[in-house]
Amino acid sequence: MNKNGVSKFSVLGFVLGLISIISLLQYKIPQTSALGTLQIKFKYILLLVFFIITILSIIFCLIGLYQTKKKGLNLKGVIFAIVGIILAAYPAIVYSFFFLLWISTVGTRSTLEFIISILL
């Protein structure tokens, strides 16, 4: 908690939520081009990275909300945490939709093995 009563985790989650919203605005659905599937896989790897950022943002905001509740509710701290969760939740829903769409259309067993190898 800083001197304003806002948890550092809430601020970090809020900033990560802003990054994920900006990344969503910059994201375009990949088109098949001369580079073929390599370009599509690279864009979906970036999509997976931004999805992880949004999950971290939600976790940090929830920790910040818990710290704010524990130290006594401060309106500024609660607002930072809730707005951070909203900023992070919207891109997470959109990212997961694109990711599931990709798995259902392009995905094969080798693609799933590729995703698992990235996660491990």
Secondary structure, DSSP 8 states (H G I E B T S, - for coil): --TTS--HHHHHHHHHHHHHHHHHHH-------TTTHHHHHHHHHHHHHHHHHHHHHHHHHHHHHHHHHHT---HHHHHHHHHHHHHHHHHHHHHHHHHHHHHHHT--HHHHHHHHHHH-
